[in-house]
Amino acid sequence: MKKLFSWVTAVVLAASATQAAPPPLTGLVVDARTGAPVAGANLRIGPQQVATDTLGAFHLPRPDGTADLLEVTHVAYHEYRKRLGRDTGIDLLIRLEPRPVPLAETVVTAGRAVDGETPIAFSELSGEQLRARQGVQETPLLLTELPNVYAYADAGNGVGYSYLKIRGFDQKRIGVMVNGIPQNDPEDHQVYWVDLPDLLASVESLQVQRGVSHSLYGVGAFGGTVNLVTSARAERQGLRVTAGTGSFGTRRLSVAMDSGPADSTYAVHARFSRLVSDGYRRRSGVEQWAYFLGFEKRGARTNTRVNLYGGPELTHAAWDAVREDLLAVDRRTNPTSAGYDNTIDDFHQPHYELIHTWRPAPGWSVGNTLFVVQGEGYYEMLRQGRRLRDFGLPEIATPDPTLFGTDSLAYYETIGDSLLRRDAEGRYRLTKTDLVRQNWVEKRQVGWIGRIEKAHYRGRLTLGGEVSDYNGRHWGKVLWAAGLSGASSPEHTYYTYRSDQTTAALYLNELLAVTDRLRLMGEIQVQRKEYRLAHRPVGGFVGDERNAYTVRHTFVNPRVGAIWSASPGLELFTSLALAQREPADSDYYDTWESADDLGADPLFARSDTVRTAGRIERIEWRDPLVKPEQLLDAELGLGFRRGPHALRLNAYWMDLRHEIIAYGQVDDEGVPVRGNADRTVHRGLEASASLALLPSLEVTASGALSQNYYADYAYHTWNEEGEVVVLDYGGHTIPLFPGRLGSVRLTYRLGEASVEAQLQHAGLQQLDDSDDPARSIPGHTVLNLGLRTGLQRLGIPGMSAEVSLRNAADARYSTSGYYDPWEGARYLYPAAGRNYYLGITAAW
């Protein structure tokens, strides 16, 4: 009986197993030649089908019945078919054979955040979108329609020096990369967009990642990362010429050539551009020459890119804000160059890039980037009433005052603290004078960025690093000094110093698909930085006026994140990241002075006197008073997409220790200096959406509400008796970022024409830490209009025209500034009124 029962049971179980559905299929789809994961491959068995994710992974349920044919298709690969057994299940490895496709099918994704994969808030603009709206504006001005991004330009009309802010953080705390290569200056952490002229004309896509970025997708930054990718690829051979003109003497000419794919292997892109504008403010014009040469070679296992780009610029300075009473009389005034028309910035910074990717085996990818950045230039300004000894010039004594001229003599005897005075022998002695000086810099940065990726089942492991060496030589010379002509030759070097920085970084990043819906990302990054500065014995910088110091920092930055696909088209993400940032070179000197000011002591707690043969050679400084900044960033967000409709929402809380601000602490003698606030907070809500209301009508919008405030900050200042007093500014708003930002763009398309209307709003900005409404800039709303159309209907194939009208309602507003407590006045940067740009493009 027992044997009979066992036999019957076995038959029943076998029959049940025969009728049960076969196990689901899981595994990876890879390139048969390179082993690289294939994303977006379509797998189908009968009515069931799925697509592989960015790691090439898939999970495909098998239907009941007899369907056992697996079909795999992808635009870049030959079709794959396989008959499956009913016991075939997990850990399949499917190798697809590539087929020739144009180079344009390949999309550069290195350094990019990806939907469904990366737990970070980001926005993206294509190269075509950027070029359609560019005109002659610098890159930051084109990003203000993205959530929580604010920008302005000195000249008032978007040309010349421009500045980018994200989430209340200035440009020093925003990472900028071109093809994965950092663009922030190693010394002052700034990004000089004016030295990247017309780069958008060769950009394939631009992505802004907000918050602390993972090393895999950007440099260590606080506010966010801007990642630009250039490309030498084009679908066809062609020549493109763009010419335009606009308000304030604005003109642009760009000529670009594309070789098209040659044998699906080689591609070349070359461009030359010329941009000229007088600027909205007087004497704020800019002249830019720009070039870009890109070469790309694609092989079965390798991809090689070589880029050379840059261009000299000559900018008439408009760095200074305008006192509000003067602005009310003349909105185009420019005090920076008042009294001297040749107040200019002249600089050229070419970039050289070699980017190589190698796929040695299935699932492996090795990337290496070599880059060199070289720059040289100067800015020239008039300085009034300056001490001769500060510029290494001797005081001039002469018994004949007519050498200075009657007008000059009267001027010197009546101004200020008697610049020209008589000595005991009745001679006139010149101790201060007006002079013209140039500040020069010559810099070179050489670096390597490497990355090894290994795709494994349901995940990808990345090991990467960076090594770079920076050398900067700074010097200044006097070109002319009033009253010295005929007495001596004033053109000479009055200071020279070197600043060098060495950087090394290493990170390990893991992306893991725990389930079909849940992905985790974890990373650990280690950075080592060394910064050195040393004066050369030139001019007055000798003995104890000659400074030198070396500062070293080691940072360990962990980051974790998760993204969950709640349903088709709906994703939720969260992340937690720690980031640290060293002070910039200017943070190591007094608030109002820097390394080129004689007598300015670096902000260090201790010093050692270095002597040679009993004489003071220099002062070595150590223990900097200004501390590195430390940020903890917590993010929570969601993304939804269905057809042409998309929505992104996210909230963030950024807790920052030791944020570097003016007057953050006092030195050992109680004198206010530049330093750190104990704790600050940047928090807010961000949103973006795109809707297709009609087949021809599209709406895109973004908005942000943020609070950027001091959580723990004691402000040190002087009272009327000259005593240092402490004011508690805890809870006060951090200046110079709007708490409300919004943008709405409507685009209507009719045939080959499109019409756009955009409203942009920026809320109130505080000009200082007081939270006093009288010390703020009111919010503003600006209307921009645009029309673009092809000219095919006029019988002109390959040609198009565009016209844009910025600030169409002619709003009078200011973009930034500061408050001067000594004068009790606001100083503001004015924006241009109504202005236009007209462009014509011809393509062959």
C-alpha angles and dihedrals in degrees: 000000000000091000091049091050092049092049093050091047092052091050092050093049091048091051091048091051089050092055096042119101114262118253118274120261120247132169146089136301113212140172107268092219103039104021091229116148114260112222121199097024112152118228121192137180112176108305094345119092139160138171126235118251127233090283093053091249125141142181113199122180113216119228124234116258132044102316105128105146115109116202122190122187136177131166092238098044141058115259116269123211130179137170110228131209119229090249094054108115139130134023100029116170111204118190118202122202111228121234126203114275131166116274089244089072090070114087121200108232103163110125093012131124112232131210111252093013112058121062097214137101110252144155130201138206124190123229090250092054091050095048092047091058101031107091099159099317120131117248098260092060091058093055098060093095089066119090117283095354122133129179142167140174131225094230093055099232101072100266131108120015111015133176133212128206130183126186092348094307121121126230093273089068096046118088117222122193134181111198089344093306117124115243100186111115108250092223106046099011090231126136113221103206090180087069091057097061119188091345091146089070087072100035119115096193141346126211129190115201114193123213128010108344125214114249088243090064105029150346121286104283138152109211095034147283130270111206120191121187120197124197140199091198124108131167093233143009112271154139123234125192123186125185128176146166135194150155123323094029093299118168134167134185124179128176118187131179128195123192093202120220111318108204088335085284114082133043134172130192122187129177138175123189138181122196126183131174136161090214126229093267118063116268092008097114125141134207117194132179115192135188136179128184118180130178127185133186120188122197136174093268104009140056121194127189129183120189133182118181143149137092140211118265133197112195128181104223124249098163097133125083120229126245107249097239090055090045090055089059099042121010092189097057119128117196093182093079098027109141094011122064095191096068095136146153115219117184143148125191117176120193125213120195135181112184119182131179123189128186103196098173141000110299094009128110127175121192128189128180126186119189140177125192119189127180139173133172148102146228121228126207143164114245118197129209096002125162112252093220090060087064097043092255122135121236109260121230123185134158091219112072091181087081086078095048128241096270093047092047093053090048095052095046094054105038126093118306098355104278091189113044139165120251126213092278093053094255122136114245121196112212101158132027147158114269144170117232138179124213111206133195131186116186141173130187124187121184149164127211119190137182137180118194127191119188112208134172107308093347154050129229120203129191115188143162148172136216123184138165123204129192124184128182117195127189139159134207136188114234099182138000126191113246095015098089109114092011099072142336105267100189104104143117112271101178139017130178138162127223120190133179132190120195131188126174136174129185140177119205130184126191112189131181099212091181135354088274105031126070126179129199126194132174143173121197130188121196130187120189132177123188124190132185129179133170120224117225096262131136111334093343096101134114113355091357090067113089134194135173143163123209125190129191133183118192130187112196121185123191133183132178144164135203124195127195099216093181138337106308095006122099134172125198140182133181142177122201140173119207133176131195131193121227118267121245092262090056089067093064136062117289095254100030138055142189093292093058115094112234096019110134120211115246099255131132098223139030140187125209113228113206132189119196089345094306124112108252101176146324118256113206130203142171102044116224093216112078129211116264120249122201132189110195123193118186135185124178150146137212129201129187131174118166110308093346122093137171132185126186129174141165126204139188117195117187111194126192121200098005106188113243139149116281095009095148144351131251127238091283094051095253115145113248139170112281150117136320109221095233137355133178131215113187136154155125124267131190139176132178142176124198133182101214092174132002087262101033123074130177124198122182141171135183142174137192113194143170119206111179147149110258093182118009133142113197116212120205143142127266125214091274091057094252122137112248129187122225122191109228096171109147094020122129120261106240131249106029126096116239090212126047129169143163133185123185125186118196122190119188124199115174109304093345131083131189122202134192121185131186118196125187131189121182131221119309125205115226097202141009097270099088086223109152089215088063096057143085115245118238120260141201122210130194119211124186131193140181125191127176142164119237099217092113088059090056095257106119118196094024131110137173135209136189126186130188113199122198087009092179090054095235116188108222144138127232105202143340143135141254122246109209092190092059095029090228140120120239113206143185109226123218124221121264123227110337137164142210127199122192138179124198126193122189128187 
